[in-house]
């Protein structure tokens, strides 16, 4: 894969998930995914999440 897209674009880690954090209107909350990928604590408003258990599953807690 590194030869096709270049070593700099190769992801360090790939995680598969059954669901993504989405709002009630169906939009993916990319800022939450970025925070989790960077190992940061999730800050800000999460009141619009459709299913809060998705965050725990992505963290590996469930």
N, C-alpha and C positions, 0 to 999 in steps of 0.2 A: 504494500500500500504506500510506503514512503516514496517509492520510485514513481508512482503515478501522481501523487498530489504534493510531494515534497516533504522532507523531514520536518520542516518547521510547522506544517499544517497537520501533522499526525497527532491525534489526541493521545494524552497520557493515560487516560482511563475511560472506559466505556461502561455505562451502567444501563441495564435494561429495566423497564418499569411497566407495570400493567396500566398505570394511569399517570397523568400529569396534573399539577395543580392548576385548576381552571376556575374562572369566575362563574357566577351563576348564568352569565350570558354566553359562556363557552370559550372565552378567550384564555389562552395559556398565559400564566403569570410568569413571564420570563425572568423578571427580577428576582423572584424566589429561587428559580433554578440557578441563576448566576451566583447568588449568595451561597447556596448549598455547595456548588462546585468549587467556590473559593474557600470553603471551610469557615465561612463567617456565620454569625448568628443572624437569624432572620429578623429584620427590623421593619418597622413601618406597618401600614394598615393591611391586615389579612382578613378583615371582616367580610370581604366579598368572595372568599373561597367557597366553592360549592361543597367540597368534602375535605375537612381538615385532616382526616386520617391518611390522606395521600402523602402529606409531609412526613409523617412518622414512617411510612413504608419506604419512602425515598431515603430517609436517614438510616434505615436498616433496623429500626426499633420494633417493627411488627412483622 
